[in-house]
Amino acid sequence: MPVAELDTGLGAVAEKLSHLAAQHAADADTTRRLAPEVVAGLREAGFARHFVSSRWGGTDGTFTELVGGVLTVSQACASTGWCASLLAASSRFAAHLPEAGHEELWGGGPDAFIATGLVPSGKAQAADGGWRLSGSWSYISGVDFADWVLLCGAVAGEGPPELRFFALPRGSFETIETWDCAGMRATGSHTVVVSGAYVPSHRSFARADMETGRNSWSTQPTHNVPFQASGALTFIGPAVGAAQGALKAAAAGLANKKRFDAAEVELVRASGRIDAARHLVEQNAQVIDARAFTPEFMARNQRNASFSGELVADALTGLLRAAGTAGLTESGSLQRFWRDVTAATSHVALRFDITKAARNYSAALFADA
């Protein structure tokens, strides 16, 4: 059976979680946090264990199935889908830890919630058998309910500082509630502060391993994926799922009122943009599962994610034009989806100008000219 066809059952449990998240979505937007029932549903659904090795009770899942699950959940609540996507990605990153680190994270079960800080905002100094880590990391999604954080920091030494990731359990870091974005309100993307915490060597790995996809401790295919191929997929999936939810909300609103040709044209045009974005995102997942890690395909994955972000952002603008003033009613879900998609697609990983997605793919195009 091809890897991409593996069915771990995530689709069915994602559908169940979607219904639960829909019931709490409005309150999550207001309170800026996921309901305890939804957090429990995330754990039960298995997003955290999706990329964990079966040796530790994990799923050994694929990117294709993960994307399908994230799209399903995000149609109901973008914040829940965002957290689901990042929980899976964080477990995959943590698979780069040495074997003793795997046992500490997953020896008691595969569902540990890990929140990741990708930006190297801290500094580490060598200590007995490990490091002392200090720093402040912003935008750590899901930290409200994380069991662990995985934070990137610089280790000073001879020559340029080495960038490494460090895994710390809850209790060894402080959370400062700084997340006040207009969209994706319930992701809990707060600031984490660490003050001289000791991190043993088995709870650290080189950032270069994650970037290149080189894993010295696991031969599982999904643990050996270059970051360029998969990084943006983590963030664009929830945005596209939220756009699908917005399309349903806009169509339902228009079905119950007098419609105009212009509104229907906007609706159909938006649906085309959203479908195109979904196909591009699904293509990215299939490329990763097929292990097509050529420079051209990795550059195309970056382009697909950034372009999909533009497509769904434009689609949401069209849906609001179609819905008119009613689409901005605070009691309705369309304006929430609009804010969520706007916030999600502003992420640095989806920006053409910052990720160099355009330059990387243009190089592939010019090479074939």
BAZARO-955058 format. One record per residue: residue in three letters; x, y, z of N, C-alpha, C, O in turn. Coordinates in steps of 0.02 Angstrom, whole numbers, plus 50000, padded with zeros to 5 digits. Layout:
# BAZARO-955058
ALAXYZXYZXYZXYZ...
This chain:
# BAZARO-955058
MET500424994050000500005000050000500445006250000500895006750042PRO500335011049955500715017249956500645020850022500115020550054VAL501175024250043501155027650107500575032450112500245032850164ALA500445036250058499935041450059499235038550069498775042250087GLU499155031950058498495029050064498355026250134497815023750147LEU498845026750179498755024250246498165027750280498115033850278ASP497735023750311497155026550346497225024950419497135019250440THR497385030050459497465029050531496815030650568496795029950630GLY496305032650533495665034350564495615041550586495135043450618LEU496105045650567496095052650588495495056250558495205060750590GLY495295054450498494735057850465494095057350506493745062350514ALA493945051450532493335050550571493345054450637492855057550655VAL493915054250672493945057750736493985065250725493765069150768ALA494265067450668494275074550652493575077150640493415082850660GLU493155073150609492465075050599492105075850666491715080550676LYS492235071350712491935071750779492175078050815491785081550846LEU492825079450811493105085350843492825091750811492725096750845SER492715091450746492435097250710491755099150739491615105050749HIS491335094250751490665095650779490735098650849490365103250867LEU491195096050889491295098650956491565105750954491335110150990ALA492055106950910492355113550905491845118750881491865124450903ALA491395116750837490885121350811490435123750868490235129650869GLN490285119350916489855121250972490185126551016489835130551048HIS490845126651017491205131151063491565136751027491905140851059ALA491505137150961491915141850922491785149050941492255152950949ALA491145151050948490985157950964491255159851033491535165251042ASP491165155351082491425156751149492185157051149492485161151184ALA492505152651110493235152751107493485159351080493995162051103ASP493135162051031493315168551002493245174051054493655178651056THR492735173651095492605178751146493085178251205493355183251228THR493195172251229493605171151289494355170851272494765171251317ARG494515169951208495205169451185495555163151210496165163051220ARG495175157851220495485151451238495005145751219494395146551219LEU495295140051203494895134251187494575131451250494865131451303ALA493955129151242493605126151299493965119751320494255116351278PRO493945118151384494265111951408494025105751369494415101151356GLU493385105751351493115100051313493455099451245493575093951221VAL493615105151214493935105051148494665102851155494915099051114VAL495005105251207495695103051220495715095551230496155092051203ALA495245092951269495205085651279495055082151213495315076751200GLY494625085251172494475082351107495085082151061495165077351024LEU495505087251064496125087351026496575081451045496865078051003ARG496625080351110497045074851133496755068151112497125063751089GLU496105067351120495775061051101495825059751026495915054051006ALA495775065050986495805064150913496475061650889496515058350837GLY497005063050926497655060250909498095064550865498565062050833PHE497965071050862498405075350821499115075550850499595075550811ALA499185075650915499855075850945500245069450931500855069750924ARG499895063850926500245057550915500305055750841500585050550824HIS500055060050797500015058150726500695056350697500745051550658PHE501205060150714501875058750687502325055250737502915054050722VAL502065053350795502465049750844502535042450821502065039550794SER503125039750831503255032850810502795027850845502615028750903SER502605022650809502185017450838502545013950896502225010850939ARG503195014450897503585011650953503365014551020503395011251071TRP503155020951018502935024351078502175024851081501895028651121GLY501835021051039501105021151039500815026250991500215027450992GLY501245029350950501015034350903500695031350841500615025350835THR500525035750794500125033750736500545032250674500315028550630ASP501155034950669501555034350608501155036950548501165033950494GLY500805042550558500355045050506500705048650450501315049850452THR500315050450399500575053950340500365061250340499915063250377PHE500695065150298500515072150290499835072850255499445077250271THR499705068450208499075068750172498475068050219497995071750214GLU498515063150263497965062150310497925067850360497375069850380LEU498495070350382498485075950429498155082050399497735085250431VAL498325083650337498025089450304497265088650300496895093450312GLY497045082650283496315081550281495985082750347495455085850351GLY496295080350401496015081450468496015088750488495535091050518VAL496555092350473496595099450490496085103550452495775107950480LEU495995101950388495485105550348494795104450379494395109150383THR494645098350399493995096850427493865100750491493335103750499VAL494345100650537494255104050601494225111650591493825115050624SER494645114350547494675121550538494055124450506493925130450514GLN493665120450472493025122850445492545124750500492095128850490ALA492635121850559492205123350616492495128750659492145133350681CYS493145128250673493495133150716494215133450695494585128650703ALA494415139150668495095139850642495615139150697496155136350686SER495465141750757495945141250812496065134050832496635132050846THR495535130050833495615122950849496025119450796496465115450811GLY495875120850732496255117850678496985119950679497425115850664TRP497115126350696497795128850701498185124950754498745122750743CYS497885124150812498205120450866498315113150848498835110250864ALA497835110150814497905103250792498505102450746498895097750753SER498575107050698499115106750650499795107650685500265104050670LEU499825112450731500465113750764500655108350814501245107150825LEU500155105150845500315099650890500645093950851501135090950875ALA500385092450793500685087150752501385089050730501845085050734ALA501465095250706502125097550683502635097450740503205095450730SER502425099450800502885099750856503135092750876503725091850893SER502695087850874502905080950889503405078550837503875074850853ARG503295080550775503755078550721504435081650732504955078450723PHE504455088050752505095091250767505445087750824506045086450822ALA505055086150876505355082950936505645076150921506055073550960ALA505455073050866505725066550848506475066950832506805061850827HIS506735073150824507455074050813507855073450878508475073150876LEU507515073350935507865072450998508195065551001507985060950967PRO508715064951041509015058351052508505053451083507975055451107GLU508685047151082508225041851104507965043051175507375041951189ALA508405045251220508195046451289507685052051293507255052151337GLY507715056751246507225062051243506545059451221506035061551247HIS506545054751173505925051551152505585048151211504985048751222GLU505995044651250505705040951306505425045651358504905044251388GLU505755051351369505505056051419504855059251397504405060351438LEU504795060851332504185063951307503615058951301503055060451321TRP503765053051275503225048551255503235041751291502825037451276GLY503695040851338503715034451373503075033051411502895027251421GLY502735038251433502115037251470501495037651426500935037051452GLY501585038451361501025038951314501195043751258501615048251266PRO500875042951200501065046751140500725053451132500835056951082ASP500315055451181499885061351171500145067651207499745072051223ALA500785068051219501055074051250500945080051204501085079651144PHE500705085451232500595091651194501235095851197501485097551251ILE501505097351139502135101251133501985107551094501675107451042ALA502215113251121502155119751087502865121951067503325121551107THR502935124351006503595125750978503715133150966503275136750943GLY504325135350982504555142050964505105141350913505675139750930LEU504945142650850505425141650795505955147150791506515145850768VAL505785153150814506255158750809506785158150864506605157150922PRO507425158650847507955157950898508005164050943508455168250934SER507555164550990507505170551032507865169951098507885174751137GLY508165164251113508505163351176509245161751167509485160851111LYS509595161351224510305159751224510425154151274510115153751327ALA510895149751256511065144151299511815143951311512215145751268GLN511995141751371512695140851389512795133651412512375130751445ALA513365130951393513515124051412513525123351487513795127751522ALA513235117951512513235116251583513385108851589513465105451538ASP513415106251649513595099151659513105094651623512525093951643GLY513345091551569512925086851532512325089951497511845086451483GLY512355096451484511795099651450511915107051442512475109251428TRP511375111051451511415118251441510975121851493510525118951523ARG511125128251502510695132851538510375137551486510735140951449LEU509725137751485509365141551434508995147451464508675146851517SER509045153151431508675159151451508435162751389508745162451336GLY507855166151396507615170051339506865170951342506525168851389SER506615174351291505905175751285505685174151214505985176551166TRP505155170251207504915168051142504185170251134503765168751176SER504045173751080503365176151068502985171351022503275167250987TYR502315172051024501875168450979501935160850984502005157450933ILE501915158251045501975150951055501275148051059500975147651113SER501005146151003500315143750998500205137451040500615132851038GLY499655137351077499465131551116499825130851182499755125751216VAL500195136051202500585135351264500135134951325500335132451377ASP499515137451320499045137151377498955130051403498885128951463PHE498965125251358498835118351378499405113651359499305107551359ALA499985116351344500555112151324500865108651384500925111551438ASP501065102451374501435098751425502185100451422502545100251472TRP502405102051360503105103751347503135109651300502665111151264VAL503715113151302503865117951249504525115751216504955112851249LEU504585117351152505195115851114505425122451085505115125151039LEU505975125051112506175131951098506855132251065507315128451083CYS506935136651017507565137450981507975142851013507725148251029GLY508625141451023509075146351052509775145551023509935140550991ALA510195150551036510875150651010511365148751065511325151251121VAL511825144251048512345142151095512995145551075513255144451020ALA513255149751118513875153351103514475148651107514485143951147GLY514965149851064515565145851063516055148851014515975154550992GLU516555145050995517025147450945516675147750878516345143050857GLY516745153350844516415154250780515695156450790515495158550844PRO515295155750736514585157850739514205153650790514355147750798PRO513715156550824513325152750873512955146950839512705147650783GLU512915141350873512535135650848511815136350871511675137750930LEU511355135450825510645135750842510405128750860510525123950824ARG510065128150918509825121750941509115122550968508905128050986PHE508755116950969508105116751002508185113551070508595109051081PHE507775115951117507795113451186507085111851209506635116051202ALA506985105951236506335103851261506305104851337506735102451374LEU505775108451359505695109851430504985107951451504505109451416PRO504915104551509504245102751533503895108651566504225113351588ARG503235108251568502855113451604503095113751676503225108751709GLY503145119951699503425121051766504115124051764504345126951813SER504455123251706505135125951700505145132351658505675134851641PHE504555134851640504505141051602503905144951626503455142351659GLU503905151351609503355155851628502985157851565503285158851513THR502335158451570501915160751514501635167551530501335168651583ILE501745172251484501465178951491500935179851436501085178951377GLU500335181551456499775181951409499815188451368499585193751389THR500115187851310500225193651267499835193251201499835198051163TRP499505187651188499165186651124498505190551123498035188851158ASP498475195851081497865199951077497685201351004497395206550989CYS497845196750960497715197550889496955197450876496575194250912ALA496745201050824496035201450806495765194850780495165193650785GLY496195190650753495995184150727496365178550761496855179750797MET496145172350751496465166550783496525167750858497035166150889ARG496005170550887496035172850957496155167251007496485168251058ALA495895161350993495915155951042496525151451035496555146151067THR497015153350994497615149250987498075149851048498535145851056GLY497955154951090498375155751149499105156551133499545153751166SER499245160551081499935161251057500325166451098500515171751074HIS500425164651161500715169351210501475169151209501785165651168THR501765172751255502495173251261502745168551316502455168151370VAL503285164951301503605160451349504265163451371504665165751330VAL504375163551437504995166251465505345160651504505045157251545VAL505995159751490506405154851525506995158451557507315162651526SER507115156951620507645160351657508145155351685508075152951741GLY508645153651645509185149351668508985142151682509275138951725ALA508495139551645508275132651655508805127751630509105128851577TYR508915122451668509385117251646509045112451598508495110051611VAL509385111151542509115106451491509655101151478510185102751452PRO509525094851497510025089651484510125088451410509695090251369SER510675085451392510855084751321510355080551282510265081651222HIS510015075851315509535071751278508885075351262508445072651228ARG508825081551286508235085551269508425091451224508125096751228SER508905090351181509115095551135509355092551069509605086951068PHE509275096251016509535094150950509695100350908509425105750921ALA510115099450858510325105050816509765107150768509435102850738ARG509665113650762509165116150715509315113950644508865112950604ALA509945113150628510145111050561509845104250543509685102950485ASP509765099850593509465093350580508735094150558508515090750511MET508365098450591507675099750572507635102850503507205101050462GLU508065107550488508045111050424508205106450366507895106850313THR508695102050375508905097550321508495091150318508495087650267GLY508135089650373507765083350375508205077450394508005071750386ARG508795078850420509255073550441509075071450512509075075650557ASN508925065150523508735062650589509175056650606509155051550573SER509575057450659510035052150679509715046950723510025041950740TRP509075048150742508765043750792508145040250767507865035950802SER507915041950707507305038850682507345038150606507555042750571THR507155032350582507125031150510506425032150482506305031350422GLN505945033950526505265035050503505255040550450505545045850461PRO504945039350392504975044250337504765051250356505095056050336THR504235051950396504005058650413504485062150462504415068250473HIS504955058550491505445061650536506065063850498506535066450528ASN506075062850433506655064450392506435068750332506555067050274VAL506095074250347505825078750297506135085650305506105088550359PRO506435088450252506725095250257506185100350275505615099950251PHE506365105150316505885110150338505605114150280505025116050281GLN506005115450229505775119350172505185115850138504745119250111ALA505175109250139504635105650105503985105850144503445105750114SER504025106250210503425105250251503225111150295502665111450318GLY503695115750307503575120850358502935124850348502535125550394ALA502845127550287502275131950275501615128050276501085130950287LEU501645121550263501035117550261500675117650329500065117350332THR501065118150382500785118350450500305124150459499805123550494PHE500455129750427500075135950438499545137250385499035140450399ILE499645134750324499155136150272498555131550277498005133450257GLY498635125450303498075120850309497495123750348496925123650324PRO497615126450409497065129350447496735135350411496125136250417ALA497125139250376496855145050340496375142850285495845145850276VAL496565137750248496145135350194495515132050223494965133050196GLY495585128250277494995125350309494515130650333493905129950325ALA494785135950363494355141450386494005144750327493425146750334ALA494345145350271494025148350211493445143950187492935146450164GLN493535137350192492975132850174492385133850221491805133850200GLY492525134850285491995136250333491655142850317491045143450324ALA492045147850297491765154350279491305153850218490785157050215LEU491505149750170491085148850110490405145950128489895148150103LYS490405140950173489775138050195489345143250231488745143550221ALA489665147250273489295152350310488995157550264488425159750273ALA489385159650213489135164750166488565161950124488075165450113ALA488635155750101488105152750061487465151950101486925153150075ALA487535149950164486935149250206486595155950217485985156350217GLY486985161150226486695167750236486345170350174485805173350179LEU486635169150116486335171550054485715167450035485265169950001ALA485705161150057485135156850039484485159350071483945157850046ASN484545163150125483955165250162483775172550151483395175550189LYS484035175450098483885182450084483825183450008484015179149969LYS483555189149988483515190649918484215191449889484625195249915ARG484345187749835485015187749808485055191949744484565192949709PHE485665194449733485805198249672486335194649632486755191049660ASP486315195549567486795192149524487515193449546487925188849546ALA487655199649564488335201349584488565197349644489135195249648ALA488115196349692488285192549752488425185249735488895182249762GLU488035182449690488135175449671488795174649633489135169649641VAL488965179549592489605179349556490185179449606490665175649599GLU490135183849655490665184249706490725177549744491275175249757LEU490155174549760490155168249796490495162749755490915159149781VAL490325162349691490615157149648491355158449637491755153749637ARG491535164749627492245166349617492645164449679493195161749674ALA492375165949738492725164249800492795156749807493305154249830SER492275153049787492305145749792492865142949749493195138149768GLY492965145949690493505143749646494185144849677494625140649673ARG494265150749708494905152249740495045147449798495605145049806ILE494525145949837494615141549894494775134449871495205131049900ASP494425132049820494565125349793495275124949766495625119949777ALA495485130149730496165130249703496685129849759497175126249754ALA496565133749812497025133649869497045126749901497575124249919ARG496455123649909496435116949939496825111949897497205107949924HIS496745112149831497115107549788497875108549794498245103649795LEU498095114749799498805116149806499075113449872499625110749875VAL498685114349925498895111849991498915104249991499395101350017GLU498425101149962498425093749958499005091349915499305086149929GLN499175094949862499755093149821500395093349862500815088949856ASN500465098449904501055098849947501125092749991501665089849997ALA500575090650022500595084750066500785078550027501175074350052GLN500515077849967500665071949927501395071749906501705066449903VAL501675077649890502385078049871502825075849930503315072249921ILE502645078049991503045076150049502995068650062503495065350075ASP502385065850058502305058750070502655054550018502875048950031ALA502715057249957503075053749904503825054749909504215051849870ARG504035058949957504735060449970505075063349908505645061549891ALA504725067849874505005071149815505345077549837505085083049829PHE505945076849865506285082549896506795085649850507345087649872THR506635086149786507075089849740507005097249755506495099449781PRO507525101249738507475108449748506855111549715506555116149742GLU506675108949656506095111749621505455110349659505045114849668PHE505365104249682504745102549717504705106049785504165108149805MET505265106849819505245110349883505085117649873504715120649912ALA505375120649820505215127549804504485128349784504165133249801ARG504225123349748503525123549729503075123049790502555126349792ASN503255119049839502865118649900502825125349935502295127349959GLN503385128949937503375135649966502915140249927502515143949956ARG502985140049861502555144249818501825142449828501405146949835ASN501665136049830500965133949838500665136649902500095139049902ALA501045136349956500785138650020500675146150020500145148550042SER501155149949996501085157249995500525159349948500125163849965PHE500485156249890499965158149842499275156149868498795159749856SER499235150449902498595148349932498365153449983497775154849989GLY498845156150021498665161350070498365167450036497875170250061GLU498645169449980498365175149943497675173449916497225177649916LEU497595167249891496955165249863496395165549915495855168249901VAL496515162749974495975162550023495855169450054495285171050072ALA496375173450060496265180250085495825184250036495375187750057ASP495965183449971495545186749920494835183949921494345187549912ALA494795177349931494135174149933493705176849989493105178049980LEU494005177950048493615180550105493385187650092492845189550113THR493795191650058493575198350040492965198049995492495201850003GLY492975193349947492405192549902491785190049938491225192249922LEU491875185549986491295183050023490965188550064490355188750070LEU491365193050092491075198650129490705203450082490185206150100ARG490975204450022490615208549973489955205349955489445208749948ALA489965198749947489355195149930488835195549986488235196349973ALA489065194950048488605194750105488355201750123487815202350152GLY488735206850107488525213650125488605214850200488985211350234THR488245219650225488295221550295488155215750342488445215250396ALA487695211350321487525205550364488125201150378488145197750429GLY488605201050332489195196950342489635199250399490055195450423LEU489555205450420489955208150475489595208150542489845210950591THR489025204950545488665204350608489075200250657489295194750642GLU489175203050717489605199750765489335193050789489715188750811SER488685192250786488395185850807488465180550753488335174650766GLY488675182450693488765177650639489475175050636489935178050665SER489575169550601490245166550598490665169150541491275168250542LEU490365172350490490755174350432491305179350451491875178750429GLN491125184350492491635189350511492185186150552492765188350549ARG492025180950591492535177550630493015173850583493625174150592PHE492735170350534493165166950486493605171950448494185170550434TRP493315177750431493695182850395494285185250438494845185950412ARG494175186450502494715188550546495235182950553495845184250554ASP494995176850559495465171250567495895170150506496505169250512VAL495595170350447495985169450385496485175150376497055174050356THR496255181250391496705187050385497305186250431497875187550411ALA497185184150493497735183150540498195177450519498805178150521ALA497905171850499498305166050481498745167450421499335165450420THR498475170750371498865171850309499365177550317499755178750271SER499375180850374499895185850387500515182550416501025185950426HIS500485176150430501045172750461501665173150417501615172850356VAL502245173950449502865174850412503005169050364503305170050312ALA502785162950382502925157150340502545157250274502705153450228LEU502045161650268501635161950208501765168250167501405169550119ARG502255172150185502395178450151502895177450095503455175150106PHE502695179050034503155178549977503785182549989504335180249973ASP503715188650016504295193050022504785190850075505385192050069ILE504545187550128504985185550183505275178550173505865177450188THR504885173850148505115167050141505525165950078505825160650068LYS505545170950034505895170349970505585164949926505925162049883ALA504945163649937504605158449899504615160049824504715155649782ALA504515166449808504515168349737505205167549706505275164849651ARG505715169749743506395169249716506615161949708506915160149658ASN506445157849757506635150749754506305147249695506635143349660TYR505665148649683505335145149628505515148149561505545144649511SER505645154649559505855157649495506515154649473506635153949413ALA506955152949521507585149849502507465143149468507825141249421ALA506965139449493506795133049460506515134249390506665130449344LEU506115139349382505835140949316506375142949267506375140849209PHE506825147149291507365149549246507835143749227508125143749173ALA507915138949273508345133249258508085129049201508465125849165ASP507415129049192507105125149139507015129249074506805126549023ALA507175135649078507065139949019507565138648964507535141848911
